[in-house]
């Protein structure tokens, strides 16, 4: 069964950094668009970032632009989300998700409805 496994979350002080990882033990991420989403308690899940199959196209939510960077290492079958200058409002459970896109290597979306494979999430807490 296709699944994703997130790791790298934790407790960090404001201004700190974390690198979240999204691994796909059961399939090749090279064939999939990957997105990162987050959900804070009492709030809806929101799209944070996405990366196309080629890695050339990325998108970010306005709230994380300039602070977060998404990347992929297809050789390691892993997608990363580098989160810098973290703020308390970044605290949430972070999920990665995948969707198979056969017709283009240069598209991605942060719309939750576009994704059909999800991980279990990793908790990020930003607090002093």
Protein Blocks (a to p, Z undefined) as FASTA:
>chain_A
ZZdddehiacddehiacddddddfkbcfklpccddddddehiacddfbdcdfkomaccdd
fklgokaccdddfknopacdddehiafklgccddddddddfkbcbbccfbfklpcbdceb
jaddddZZ
